Amino acid sequence: MRRILAVSVITVTAACGGNSNPTTPPPATTPTTTLAPAPPPNPYAAACGTPLPKFADSYGFGIKVQLEPTRNRKVLNASPLVRNAEYCQQAGLFGQYCNTRFEFLPQRVPCDHYLSGISETGRPGPNWFQEIGGRLLKCGGQGVAGDAPHCRLKDSNQYLLDVTEVGKYVACGGTGSPGTCGNCVLDPGSFDKIHDSPAGLCHAE
């Protein structure tokens, strides 16, 4: 009886002793890299098509007096310009600099939006300022608290600006644009009357 019990103890001890081989390490894992999603394509670039103006060729804004509702109120109109003779030729235009497209083409609006960016109002188009004493003061309207005394954004269109006094008015590209600017200087003789052709009242400084 003692011999049987001894054998039983030995057998249990061997079973509990475990394997003498070293434990196999877990397989190495390679860390995975999560790629950031690609930014969505610019819808205005897609609608503009070819040729697409390059930001490096942005030549600011050409500004003209679009309307004279009264003798002492002008409506300015800003259009982004491209300085690239090859681009102008591809767009069917001429010269060293030009508009993004002919005004009657459906691509004109999205091309202008692409080059102008998004203003502080959230609308495509430039941000507007009046320069006084070397400082650019914001033209207010559409949720923008402006501090310029003689200009106001139009409700209908970010490219248009109401002005009521002589001076220098500046349009600059918004977010997502190359940030270039253009200006219109209105001299004293431009007010107090209605002009036959007001488009030439602006001159750049």
TIRO-2110 file (N, C-alpha, C; in Angstrom, 1 decimal):
// TIRO-2110
0.8, -1.2, 0.0, N, 1, A
0.0, 0.0, 0.0, CA, 1, A
0.9, 1.2, 0.0, C, 1, A
1.9, 1.3, 0.8, N, 2, A
2.8, 2.4, 0.8, CA, 2, A
3.5, 2.7, -0.6, C, 2, A
3.8, 1.6, -1.3, N, 3, A
4.5, 1.7, -2.6, CA, 3, A
3.5, 2.3, -3.6, C, 3, A
2.3, 2.0, -3.5, N, 4, A
1.3, 2.6, -4.5, CA, 4, A
1.1, 4.0, -4.2, C, 4, A
1.0, 4.4, -2.9, N, 5, A
0.9, 5.8, -2.6, CA, 5, A
2.1, 6.6, -3.0, C, 5, A
3.2, 6.1, -2.8, N, 6, A
4.4, 6.8, -3.2, CA, 6, A
4.5, 7.1, -4.7, C, 6, A
4.1, 6.1, -5.5, N, 7, A
4.1, 6.3, -7.0, CA, 7, A
3.1, 7.3, -7.3, C, 7, A
1.9, 7.4, -6.6, N, 8, A
0.9, 8.3, -6.9, CA, 8, A
1.4, 9.8, -6.7, C, 8, A
2.1, 10.0, -5.6, N, 9, A
2.7, 11.3, -5.3, CA, 9, A
3.7, 11.7, -6.3, C, 9, A
4.5, 10.9, -6.7, N, 10, A
5.5, 11.2, -7.8, CA, 10, A
4.9, 11.6, -9.1, C, 10, A
3.8, 10.8, -9.4, N, 11, A
3.1, 11.1, -10.7, CA, 11, A
2.5, 12.5, -10.7, C, 11, A
1.9, 12.9, -9.5, N, 12, A
1.2, 14.2, -9.4, CA, 12, A
2.3, 15.3, -9.5, C, 12, A
3.4, 15.0, -8.8, N, 13, A
4.5, 16.0, -8.8, CA, 13, A
5.0, 16.3, -10.2, C, 13, A
5.2, 15.3, -11.0, N, 14, A
5.7, 15.4, -12.3, CA, 14, A
4.7, 16.2, -13.2, C, 14, A
3.4, 15.9, -12.9, N, 15, A
2.4, 16.6, -13.8, CA, 15, A
2.3, 18.1, -13.4, C, 15, A
2.6, 18.4, -12.2, N, 16, A
2.5, 19.8, -11.8, CA, 16, A
3.8, 20.6, -12.0, C, 16, A
4.9, 19.9, -12.3, N, 17, A
6.2, 20.6, -12.4, CA, 17, A
6.3, 21.4, -13.7, C, 17, A
5.5, 21.2, -14.7, N, 18, A
5.5, 22.0, -15.9, CA, 18, A
6.6, 21.6, -16.8, C, 18, A
6.6, 22.3, -17.9, N, 19, A
7.5, 22.0, -19.0, CA, 19, A
8.8, 22.7, -18.7, C, 19, A
9.9, 22.0, -19.0, N, 20, A
11.2, 22.7, -18.7, CA, 20, A
11.6, 23.6, -19.8, C, 20, A
10.9, 23.6, -21.0, N, 21, A
11.3, 24.4, -22.1, CA, 21, A
10.9, 25.9, -21.8, C, 21, A
11.7, 26.9, -22.3, N, 22, A
11.4, 28.3, -22.0, CA, 22, A
10.1, 28.7, -22.7, C, 22, A
9.4, 29.6, -22.2, N, 23, A
8.1, 30.1, -22.7, CA, 23, A
8.4, 30.8, -24.1, C, 23, A
7.6, 30.5, -25.1, N, 24, A
7.7, 31.1, -26.4, CA, 24, A
7.2, 32.6, -26.4, C, 24, A
8.0, 33.6, -26.8, N, 25, A
7.5, 35.0, -26.7, CA, 25, A
6.4, 35.2, -27.8, C, 25, A
5.5, 36.1, -27.5, N, 26, A
4.5, 36.4, -28.5, CA, 26, A
5.1, 37.0, -29.8, C, 26, A
4.5, 36.8, -30.9, N, 27, A
5.0, 37.4, -32.2, CA, 27, A
5.0, 38.9, -32.1, C, 27, A
6.0, 39.5, -32.7, N, 28, A
6.2, 40.9, -32.8, CA, 28, A
5.0, 41.5, -33.6, C, 28, A
4.5, 42.7, -33.2, N, 29, A
3.5, 43.3, -34.0, CA, 29, A
4.0, 44.6, -34.5, C, 29, A
3.6, 45.0, -35.7, N, 30, A
4.0, 46.2, -36.4, CA, 30, A
2.9, 47.3, -36.1, C, 30, A
3.3, 48.4, -35.5, N, 31, A
2.3, 49.5, -35.3, CA, 31, A
1.7, 50.0, -36.6, C, 31, A
0.4, 50.2, -36.6, N, 32, A
-0.3, 50.7, -37.8, CA, 32, A
-0.3, 52.2, -37.8, C, 32, A
-0.1, 52.8, -38.9, N, 33, A
-0.2, 54.2, -39.1, CA, 33, A
-1.5, 54.6, -39.7, C, 33, A
-2.2, 55.5, -39.0, N, 34, A
-3.5, 56.0, -39.5, CA, 34, A
-3.3, 57.3, -40.3, C, 34, A
-3.6, 57.2, -41.6, N, 35, A
-3.4, 58.3, -42.5, CA, 35, A
-4.5, 59.3, -42.3, C, 35, A
-4.2, 60.6, -42.3, N, 36, A
-5.2, 61.6, -42.2, CA, 36, A
-6.0, 61.7, -43.5, C, 36, A
-7.3, 61.8, -43.5, N, 37, A
-8.1, 61.9, -44.7, CA, 37, A
-7.7, 63.1, -45.6, C, 37, A
-7.7, 62.8, -46.9, N, 38, A
-7.3, 63.9, -47.8, CA, 38, A
-8.4, 65.0, -47.7, C, 38, A
-8.0, 66.3, -47.8, N, 39, A
-8.9, 67.4, -47.8, CA, 39, A
-9.9, 67.3, -49.0, C, 39, A
-11.1, 67.7, -48.8, N, 40, A
-12.1, 67.6, -49.9, CA, 40, A
-11.7, 68.5, -51.0, C, 40, A
-11.9, 68.2, -52.2, N, 41, A
-11.5, 69.1, -53.3, CA, 41, A
-12.3, 70.4, -53.3, C, 41, A
-11.7, 71.5, -53.7, N, 42, A
-12.4, 72.8, -53.7, CA, 42, A
-13.5, 72.8, -54.7, C, 42, A
-14.7, 73.0, -54.3, N, 43, A
-15.8, 72.9, -55.3, CA, 43, A
-15.7, 74.0, -56.4, C, 43, A
-15.2, 75.1, -56.0, N, 44, A
-15.1, 76.2, -56.9, CA, 44, A
-14.0, 75.9, -58.0, C, 44, A
-13.0, 75.2, -57.6, N, 45, A
-11.9, 74.8, -58.6, CA, 45, A
-12.5, 73.9, -59.6, C, 45, A
-13.3, 72.9, -59.1, N, 46, A
-13.9, 72.0, -60.0, CA, 46, A
-14.9, 72.6, -61.0, C, 46, A
-15.7, 73.6, -60.5, N, 47, A
-16.6, 74.3, -61.3, CA, 47, A
-15.9, 75.3, -62.3, C, 47, A
-14.8, 75.8, -61.9, N, 48, A
-14.0, 76.7, -62.7, CA, 48, A
-13.5, 76.0, -63.9, C, 48, A
-13.0, 74.8, -63.7, N, 49, A
-12.4, 74.0, -64.8, CA, 49, A
-11.1, 74.4, -65.3, C, 49, A
-10.8, 74.2, -66.6, N, 50, A
-9.5, 74.5, -67.2, CA, 50, A
-9.7, 75.7, -68.2, C, 50, A
-8.8, 76.7, -68.1, N, 51, A
-7.6, 76.8, -67.2, CA, 51, A
-8.1, 77.2, -65.8, C, 51, A
-7.4, 76.7, -64.8, N, 52, A
-7.6, 77.1, -63.4, CA, 52, A
-6.5, 78.1, -63.0, C, 52, A
-6.9, 79.3, -62.5, N, 53, A
-5.9, 80.3, -62.2, CA, 53, A
-5.0, 79.8, -61.0, C, 53, A
-3.7, 80.1, -61.1, N, 54, A
-2.8, 79.8, -60.1, CA, 54, A
-2.8, 80.9, -59.0, C, 54, A
-2.7, 80.5, -57.8, N, 55, A
-2.6, 81.5, -56.7, CA, 55, A
-1.3, 82.3, -56.9, C, 55, A
-0.3, 81.8, -57.4, N, 56, A
0.9, 82.5, -57.6, CA, 56, A
0.8, 83.6, -58.6, C, 56, A
-0.3, 83.5, -59.5, N, 57, A
-0.5, 84.5, -60.5, CA, 57, A
-1.6, 85.5, -60.1, C, 57, A
-2.1, 85.4, -58.9, N, 58, A
-3.1, 86.4, -58.4, CA, 58, A
-2.5, 87.8, -58.5, C, 58, A
-3.3, 88.7, -59.1, N, 59, A
-2.9, 90.1, -59.2, CA, 59, A
-3.8, 91.0, -58.5, C, 59, A
-4.3, 90.6, -57.4, N, 60, A
-5.2, 91.4, -56.6, CA, 60, A
-6.6, 91.5, -57.2, C, 60, A
-7.2, 92.7, -57.0, N, 61, A
-8.6, 93.0, -57.5, CA, 61, A
-8.6, 94.2, -58.3, C, 61, A
-9.3, 94.2, -59.5, N, 62, A
-9.6, 95.4, -60.2, CA, 62, A
-11.0, 95.9, -59.7, C, 62, A
-11.0, 97.2, -59.3, N, 63, A
-12.2, 97.7, -58.7, CA, 63, A
-12.7, 98.9, -59.6, C, 63, A
-14.0, 98.9, -59.8, N, 64, A
-14.7, 100.0, -60.6, CA, 64, A
-15.9, 100.4, -59.9, C, 64, A
-16.4, 101.6, -60.3, N, 65, A
-17.7, 102.0, -59.8, CA, 65, A
-18.8, 101.4, -60.7, C, 65, A
-19.6, 100.5, -60.1, N, 66, A
-20.6, 99.8, -60.8, CA, 66, A
-21.8, 100.6, -61.1, C, 66, A
-22.3, 101.3, -60.0, N, 67, A
-23.5, 102.1, -60.0, CA, 67, A
-23.4, 103.4, -59.2, C, 67, A
-24.2, 104.3, -59.6, N, 68, A
-24.4, 105.5, -58.8, CA, 68, A
-25.9, 105.7, -58.4, C, 68, A
-26.3, 105.1, -57.3, N, 69, A
-27.7, 105.2, -57.0, CA, 69, A
-28.2, 106.6, -56.7, C, 69, A
-27.2, 107.4, -56.1, N, 70, A
-27.5, 108.8, -55.9, CA, 70, A
-26.2, 109.6, -56.1, C, 70, A
-26.3, 110.9, -56.0, N, 71, A
-25.1, 111.7, -56.3, CA, 71, A
-24.0, 111.4, -55.3, C, 71, A
-24.3, 111.0, -54.1, N, 72, A
-23.3, 110.8, -53.1, CA, 72, A
-23.3, 109.4, -52.5, C, 72, A
-23.7, 108.5, -53.4, N, 73, A
-23.5, 107.0, -53.0, CA, 73, A
-23.0, 106.3, -54.3, C, 73, A
-21.9, 105.6, -54.1, N, 74, A
-21.4, 104.7, -55.2, CA, 74, A
-21.4, 103.3, -54.8, C, 74, A
-21.6, 102.4, -55.8, N, 75, A
-21.4, 101.0, -55.5, CA, 75, A
-20.2, 100.5, -56.2, C, 75, A
-19.2, 100.0, -55.5, N, 76, A
-18.0, 99.5, -56.0, CA, 76, A
-18.1, 98.0, -56.3, C, 76, A
-17.4, 97.6, -57.4, N, 77, A
-17.4, 96.2, -57.8, CA, 77, A
-16.0, 95.7, -57.9, C, 77, A
-15.6, 94.6, -57.2, N, 78, A
-14.3, 94.1, -57.3, CA, 78, A
-14.2, 92.8, -58.1, C, 78, A
-13.2, 92.6, -58.9, N, 79, A
-13.1, 91.4, -59.7, CA, 79, A
-11.6, 90.9, -59.5, C, 79, A
-11.4, 89.7, -59.1, N, 80, A
-10.0, 89.2, -59.0, CA, 80, A
-9.3, 89.1, -60.4, C, 80, A
-8.0, 89.5, -60.4, N, 81, A
-7.3, 89.5, -61.6, CA, 81, A
-6.2, 88.5, -61.6, C, 81, A
-5.8, 88.0, -62.8, N, 82, A
-4.7, 87.0, -63.0, CA, 82, A
-3.6, 87.7, -63.9, C, 82, A
-2.4, 87.6, -63.4, N, 83, A
-1.3, 88.1, -64.1, CA, 83, A
-0.5, 87.0, -64.7, C, 83, A
-0.9, 86.6, -65.9, N, 84, A
-0.3, 85.5, -66.6, CA, 84, A
-0.8, 85.5, -68.0, C, 84, A
0.1, 85.9, -69.0, N, 85, A
-0.4, 86.0, -70.4, CA, 85, A
-0.8, 84.7, -71.0, C, 85, A
-0.2, 83.6, -70.6, N, 86, A
-0.5, 82.3, -71.1, CA, 86, A
-1.9, 81.9, -70.6, C, 86, A
-2.2, 82.2, -69.3, N, 87, A
-3.5, 81.9, -68.8, CA, 87, A
-4.6, 82.7, -69.5, C, 87, A
-4.3, 84.0, -69.7, N, 88, A
-5.3, 84.9, -70.3, CA, 88, A
-5.6, 84.4, -71.7, C, 88, A
-4.6, 84.0, -72.5, N, 89, A
-4.8, 83.4, -73.8, CA, 89, A
-5.6, 82.2, -73.8, C, 89, A
-5.3, 81.3, -72.8, N, 90, A
-6.1, 80.0, -72.7, CA, 90, A
-7.6, 80.3, -72.4, C, 90, A
-7.8, 81.4, -71.7, N, 91, A
-9.2, 81.7, -71.3, CA, 91, A
-9.9, 82.5, -72.4, C, 91, A
-9.2, 82.8, -73.5, N, 92, A
-9.8, 83.6, -74.6, CA, 92, A
-9.7, 85.1, -74.4, C, 92, A
-8.9, 85.5, -73.4, N, 93, A
-8.7, 86.9, -73.1, CA, 93, A
-7.3, 87.3, -73.6, C, 93, A
-6.9, 88.6, -73.4, N, 94, A
-5.7, 89.0, -74.0, CA, 94, A
-4.9, 89.9, -73.0, C, 94, A
-3.6, 90.1, -73.1, N, 95, A
-2.9, 90.9, -72.3, CA, 95, A
-2.1, 90.2, -71.3, C, 95, A
-1.3, 90.9, -70.5, N, 96, A
-0.5, 90.3, -69.4, CA, 96, A
-1.3, 90.0, -68.2, C, 96, A
-2.4, 90.6, -68.0, N, 97, A
-3.3, 90.3, -66.9, CA, 97, A
-4.7, 90.4, -67.3, C, 97, A
-5.6, 89.7, -66.7, N, 98, A
-7.0, 89.6, -67.1, CA, 98, A
-7.9, 89.1, -66.0, C, 98, A
-9.2, 89.2, -66.3, N, 99, A
-10.2, 88.5, -65.4, CA, 99, A
-10.1, 87.0, -65.5, C, 99, A
-10.7, 86.3, -64.6, N, 100, A
-10.6, 84.9, -64.7, CA, 100, A
-11.3, 84.3, -65.9, C, 100, A
-12.4, 84.9, -66.4, N, 101, A
-13.1, 84.5, -67.6, CA, 101, A
-13.9, 85.6, -68.1, C, 101, A
-14.4, 85.5, -69.3, N, 102, A
-15.4, 86.5, -69.8, CA, 102, A
-16.6, 86.5, -68.8, C, 102, A
-17.2, 87.7, -68.7, N, 103, A
-18.3, 87.8, -67.7, CA, 103, A
-19.5, 87.0, -68.0, C, 103, A
-19.7, 86.7, -69.3, N, 104, A
-21.0, 86.0, -69.7, CA, 104, A
-20.9, 84.5, -69.5, C, 104, A
-19.7, 84.0, -69.3, N, 105, A
-19.5, 82.6, -69.2, CA, 105, A
-19.9, 82.0, -67.8, C, 105, A
-20.5, 80.8, -67.7, N, 106, A
-20.9, 80.3, -66.4, CA, 106, A
-19.7, 80.0, -65.5, C, 106, A
-18.5, 79.8, -66.0, N, 107, A
-17.3, 79.5, -65.2, CA, 107, A
-16.8, 80.8, -64.5, C, 107, A
-17.2, 82.0, -64.9, N, 108, A
-16.7, 83.2, -64.3, CA, 108, A
-16.9, 83.2, -62.8, C, 108, A
-18.1, 83.0, -62.3, N, 109, A
-18.4, 83.1, -60.9, CA, 109, A
-17.6, 82.1, -60.1, C, 109, A
-17.6, 80.8, -60.4, N, 110, A
-16.8, 79.9, -59.6, CA, 110, A
-15.3, 80.2, -59.7, C, 110, A
-14.8, 80.6, -60.8, N, 111, A
-13.4, 81.0, -60.9, CA, 111, A
-13.1, 82.2, -60.0, C, 111, A
-14.0, 83.2, -60.0, N, 112, A
-13.8, 84.3, -59.1, CA, 112, A
-13.8, 83.9, -57.7, C, 112, A
-14.7, 83.0, -57.3, N, 113, A
-14.8, 82.5, -55.9, CA, 113, A
-13.5, 81.8, -55.5, C, 113, A
-13.0, 81.0, -56.4, N, 114, A
-11.8, 80.2, -56.2, CA, 114, A
-10.6, 81.1, -55.8, C, 114, A
-10.5, 82.2, -56.6, N, 115, A
-9.3, 83.1, -56.4, CA, 115, A
-9.6, 84.1, -55.3, C, 115, A
-10.8, 84.4, -54.9, N, 116, A
-11.1, 85.3, -53.9, CA, 116, A
-11.2, 84.8, -52.5, C, 116, A
-11.5, 83.5, -52.4, N, 117, A
-11.6, 82.9, -51.1, CA, 117, A
-12.9, 83.2, -50.4, C, 117, A
-13.0, 82.9, -49.1, N, 118, A
-14.2, 83.1, -48.3, CA, 118, A
-14.0, 84.3, -47.3, C, 118, A
-14.9, 85.3, -47.4, N, 119, A
-14.8, 86.5, -46.6, CA, 119, A
-15.2, 86.2, -45.1, C, 119, A
-15.0, 87.2, -44.3, N, 120, A
-15.4, 87.1, -42.9, CA, 120, A
-16.9, 86.9, -42.7, C, 120, A
-17.7, 87.2, -43.7, N, 121, A
-19.1, 87.0, -43.6, CA, 121, A
-19.5, 85.6, -43.9, C, 121, A
-18.6, 84.8, -44.3, N, 122, A
-18.9, 83.4, -44.7, CA, 122, A
-19.3, 83.3, -46.2, C, 122, A
-19.3, 84.4, -46.9, N, 123, A
-19.7, 84.4, -48.3, CA, 123, A
-18.4, 84.4, -49.1, C, 123, A
-18.4, 83.8, -50.3, N, 124, A
-17.2, 83.9, -51.2, CA, 124, A
-17.1, 85.4, -51.7, C, 124, A
-15.9, 85.8, -51.7, N, 125, A
-15.6, 87.2, -52.1, CA, 125, A
-14.6, 87.8, -51.2, C, 125, A
-14.2, 89.1, -51.5, N, 126, A
-13.1, 89.7, -50.7, CA, 126, A
-13.7, 90.3, -49.4, C, 126, A
-12.7, 90.6, -48.5, N, 127, A
-13.0, 91.4, -47.4, CA, 127, A
-12.7, 92.9, -47.8, C, 127, A
-13.6, 93.8, -47.3, N, 128, A
-13.5, 95.2, -47.7, CA, 128, A
-13.0, 96.1, -46.6, C, 128, A
-12.2, 97.1, -46.9, N, 129, A
-11.7, 98.0, -46.0, CA, 129, A
-11.8, 99.5, -46.5, C, 129, A
-11.8, 100.4, -45.6, N, 130, A
-11.5, 101.8, -46.0, CA, 130, A
-10.2, 102.2, -45.3, C, 130, A
-9.2, 102.7, -46.1, N, 131, A
-8.0, 103.1, -45.5, CA, 131, A
-8.0, 104.6, -45.0, C, 131, A
-7.8, 104.8, -43.7, N, 132, A
-7.8, 106.1, -43.1, CA, 132, A
-6.6, 106.2, -42.3, C, 132, A
-5.7, 107.2, -42.6, N, 133, A
-4.5, 107.5, -41.8, CA, 133, A
-3.6, 106.3, -41.8, C, 133, A
-3.5, 105.6, -43.0, N, 134, A
-2.6, 104.4, -43.1, CA, 134, A
-3.1, 103.2, -42.4, C, 134, A
-4.3, 103.2, -41.9, N, 135, A
-4.9, 102.0, -41.2, CA, 135, A
-6.1, 101.5, -42.1, C, 135, A
-6.2, 100.1, -42.1, N, 136, A
-7.3, 99.5, -42.8, CA, 136, A
-8.4, 99.3, -41.9, C, 136, A
-9.5, 100.0, -42.0, N, 137, A
-10.7, 99.8, -41.2, CA, 137, A
-11.7, 99.0, -41.9, C, 137, A
-12.3, 98.0, -41.2, N, 138, A
-13.3, 97.1, -41.8, CA, 138, A
-14.6, 97.8, -42.2, C, 138, A
-15.0, 97.5, -43.4, N, 139, A
-16.4, 97.9, -43.8, CA, 139, A
-17.4, 96.9, -43.2, C, 139, A
-18.4, 97.4, -42.6, N, 140, A
-19.3, 96.5, -41.8, CA, 140, A
-20.5, 96.0, -42.6, C, 140, A
-21.2, 95.1, -42.0, N, 141, A
-22.4, 94.5, -42.6, CA, 141, A
-22.4, 93.0, -42.7, C, 141, A
-23.5, 92.4, -42.8, N, 142, A
-23.6, 90.9, -42.9, CA, 142, A
-22.9, 90.2, -41.7, C, 142, A
-23.1, 90.8, -40.5, N, 143, A
-22.5, 90.2, -39.3, CA, 143, A
-21.1, 90.6, -39.0, C, 143, A
-20.5, 91.4, -39.9, N, 144, A
-19.2, 92.0, -39.6, CA, 144, A
-19.3, 93.4, -38.9, C, 144, A
-18.7, 93.5, -37.7, N, 145, A
-18.8, 94.8, -37.0, CA, 145, A
-17.7, 95.7, -37.6, C, 145, A
-18.0, 96.5, -38.5, N, 146, A
-17.0, 97.3, -39.2, CA, 146, A
-16.8, 98.6, -38.4, C, 146, A
-15.6, 99.2, -38.6, N, 147, A
-15.3, 100.4, -37.9, CA, 147, A
-15.0, 101.5, -39.0, C, 147, A
-15.1, 101.3, -40.2, N, 148, A
-14.9, 102.3, -41.3, CA, 148, A
-16.2, 103.1, -41.4, C, 148, A
-16.1, 104.4, -41.5, N, 149, A
-17.2, 105.3, -41.4, CA, 149, A
-18.0, 105.5, -42.7, C, 149, A
-17.4, 105.1, -43.9, N, 150, A
-18.1, 105.5, -45.1, CA, 150, A
-18.3, 104.4, -46.1, C, 150, A
-18.3, 103.1, -45.6, N, 151, A
-18.6, 102.0, -46.5, CA, 151, A
-19.4, 100.9, -45.8, C, 151, A
-20.1, 100.2, -46.6, N, 152, A
-21.0, 99.1, -46.0, CA, 152, A
-21.1, 98.0, -47.0, C, 152, A
-21.0, 96.7, -46.5, N, 153, A
-21.2, 95.6, -47.4, CA, 153, A
-22.6, 95.5, -48.0, C, 153, A
-22.7, 95.1, -49.2, N, 154, A
-24.0, 94.9, -49.8, CA, 154, A
-24.6, 93.6, -49.4, C, 154, A
-25.9, 93.6, -49.1, N, 155, A
-26.6, 92.4, -48.7, CA, 155, A
-26.6, 91.3, -49.8, C, 155, A
-26.6, 91.8, -51.1, N, 156, A
-26.8, 90.9, -52.2, CA, 156, A
-25.5, 90.2, -52.7, C, 156, A
-24.4, 90.8, -52.4, N, 157, A
-23.2, 90.3, -53.1, CA, 157, A
-21.9, 90.8, -52.4, C, 157, A
-21.0, 89.8, -52.0, N, 158, A
-19.8, 90.2, -51.3, CA, 158, A
-18.8, 91.0, -52.2, C, 158, A
-19.0, 91.0, -53.5, N, 159, A
-18.1, 91.7, -54.4, CA, 159, A
-18.5, 93.2, -54.5, C, 159, A
-19.6, 93.5, -54.0, N, 160, A
-20.1, 94.9, -54.1, CA, 160, A
-20.0, 95.6, -52.8, C, 160, A
-19.8, 96.9, -52.8, N, 161, A
-19.6, 97.7, -51.6, CA, 161, A
-20.3, 99.1, -51.8, C, 161, A
-21.1, 99.5, -50.9, N, 162, A
-21.6, 100.9, -50.8, CA, 162, A
-20.6, 101.8, -50.2, C, 162, A
-20.3, 102.9, -50.9, N, 163, A
-19.4, 104.0, -50.3, CA, 163, A
-20.1, 105.3, -50.4, C, 163, A
-19.9, 106.2, -49.4, N, 164, A
-20.6, 107.5, -49.4, CA, 164, A
-19.6, 108.7, -49.2, C, 164, A
-18.3, 108.4, -49.5, N, 165, A
-17.4, 109.5, -49.3, CA, 165, A
-16.1, 109.3, -50.1, C, 165, A
-15.4, 110.3, -50.4, N, 166, A
-14.1, 110.2, -51.1, CA, 166, A
-13.2, 109.4, -50.2, C, 166, A
-12.1, 108.9, -50.9, N, 167, A
-11.1, 108.1, -50.1, CA, 167, A
-10.7, 106.9, -50.8, C, 167, A
-9.9, 106.1, -50.1, N, 168, A
-9.3, 104.8, -50.6, CA, 168, A
-10.0, 103.6, -50.0, C, 168, A
-10.5, 102.8, -50.9, N, 169, A
-11.2, 101.6, -50.5, CA, 169, A
-10.4, 100.4, -51.0, C, 169, A
-10.3, 99.3, -50.2, N, 170, A
-9.4, 98.2, -50.4, CA, 170, A
-10.2, 96.9, -50.3, C, 170, A
-10.0, 96.0, -51.3, N, 171, A
-10.6, 94.7, -51.3, CA, 171, A
-9.4, 93.7, -51.2, C, 171, A
-9.5, 92.7, -50.3, N, 172, A
-8.5, 91.7, -50.1, CA, 172, A
-9.1, 90.3, -50.1, C, 172, A
-8.4, 89.3, -50.6, N, 173, A
-8.9, 88.0, -50.6, CA, 173, A
-9.1, 87.4, -49.2, C, 173, A
-10.0, 86.5, -49.1, N, 174, A
-10.4, 86.0, -47.8, CA, 174, A
-9.7, 84.6, -47.6, C, 174, A
-10.2, 83.8, -46.7, N, 175, A
-9.7, 82.6, -46.3, CA, 175, A
-9.6, 81.6, -47.5, C, 175, A
-8.5, 80.9, -47.6, N, 176, A
-8.3, 80.0, -48.7, CA, 176, A
-7.9, 80.7, -50.0, C, 176, A
-7.6, 81.9, -50.0, N, 177, A
-7.1, 82.7, -51.2, CA, 177, A
-5.7, 83.0, -51.0, C, 177, A
-5.0, 83.5, -52.1, N, 178, A
-3.6, 84.0, -51.9, CA, 178, A
-3.5, 85.2, -51.1, C, 178, A
-4.6, 85.9, -50.8, N, 179, A
-4.5, 87.1, -49.9, CA, 179, A
-4.1, 88.4, -50.5, C, 179, A
-4.1, 88.4, -51.9, N, 180, A
-3.8, 89.7, -52.5, CA, 180, A
-4.9, 90.7, -52.5, C, 180, A
-4.5, 92.0, -52.7, N, 181, A
-5.5, 93.1, -52.5, CA, 181, A
-5.5, 94.0, -53.8, C, 181, A
-6.5, 94.8, -53.9, N, 182, A
-6.6, 95.8, -54.9, CA, 182, A
-7.3, 97.0, -54.2, C, 182, A
-7.2, 98.2, -54.8, N, 183, A
-7.8, 99.4, -54.2, CA, 183, A
-8.4, 100.3, -55.2, C, 183, A
-9.3, 101.1, -54.7, N, 184, A
-9.9, 102.2, -55.5, CA, 184, A
-9.9, 103.5, -54.8, C, 184, A
-9.3, 104.5, -55.4, N, 185, A
-9.3, 105.8, -54.8, CA, 185, A
-10.3, 106.7, -55.5, C, 185, A
-11.2, 107.3, -54.8, N, 186, A
-12.2, 108.2, -55.3, CA, 186, A
-11.8, 109.6, -54.9, C, 186, A
-11.7, 110.4, -55.9, N, 187, A
-11.3, 111.8, -55.7, CA, 187, A
-12.5, 112.7, -55.4, C, 187, A
-12.3, 113.9, -54.8, N, 188, A
-13.5, 114.7, -54.5, CA, 188, A
-14.4, 115.0, -55.7, C, 188, A
-13.9, 115.1, -56.9, N, 189, A
-14.7, 115.3, -58.1, CA, 189, A
-15.6, 114.2, -58.4, C, 189, A
-15.5, 113.0, -57.8, N, 190, A
-16.3, 111.9, -58.1, CA, 190, A
-17.7, 111.9, -57.4, C, 190, A
-17.9, 112.8, -56.5, N, 191, A
-19.2, 112.9, -55.8, CA, 191, A
-19.9, 114.2, -56.2, C, 191, A
-21.1, 114.3, -55.7, N, 192, A
-22.0, 115.4, -55.9, CA, 192, A
-22.6, 115.5, -57.3, C, 192, A
-22.5, 114.5, -58.1, N, 193, A
-23.1, 114.4, -59.4, CA, 193, A
-23.2, 113.0, -59.9, C, 193, A
-24.1, 112.8, -60.9, N, 194, A
-24.2, 111.5, -61.5, CA, 194, A
-23.4, 111.6, -62.8, C, 194, A
-22.6, 110.6, -63.0, N, 195, A
-21.7, 110.6, -64.2, CA, 195, A
-22.2, 109.7, -65.3, C, 195, A
-21.9, 110.1, -66.6, N, 196, A
-22.4, 109.3, -67.7, CA, 196, A
-21.7, 107.9, -67.7, C, 196, A
-20.4, 107.9, -67.3, N, 197, A
-19.7, 106.6, -67.3, CA, 197, A
-18.9, 106.5, -66.0, C, 197, A
-19.5, 106.0, -64.9, N, 198, A
-18.8, 106.1, -63.6, CA, 198, A
-17.7, 105.0, -63.5, C, 198, A
-17.7, 104.0, -64.4, N, 199, A
-16.7, 103.0, -64.2, CA, 199, A
-15.2, 103.5, -64.1, C, 199, A
-15.0, 104.6, -64.7, N, 200, A
-13.6, 105.1, -64.7, CA, 200, A
-13.3, 106.0, -63.6, C, 200, A
-14.2, 106.1, -62.6, N, 201, A
-13.9, 107.0, -61.5, CA, 201, A
-12.9, 106.5, -60.5, C, 201, A
-12.7, 105.2, -60.4, N, 202, A
-11.7, 104.6, -59.6, CA, 202, A
-10.3, 104.7, -60.2, C, 202, A
-9.3, 105.0, -59.4, N, 203, A
-8.0, 104.9, -59.8, CA, 203, A
-7.2, 104.2, -58.7, C, 203, A
-6.2, 103.4, -59.1, N, 204, A
-5.5, 102.6, -58.1, CA, 204, A
-4.3, 103.5, -57.6, C, 204, A
-3.9, 103.2, -56.4, N, 205, A
-2.8, 103.9, -55.8, CA, 205, A
-1.6, 103.0, -55.4, C, 205, A
END
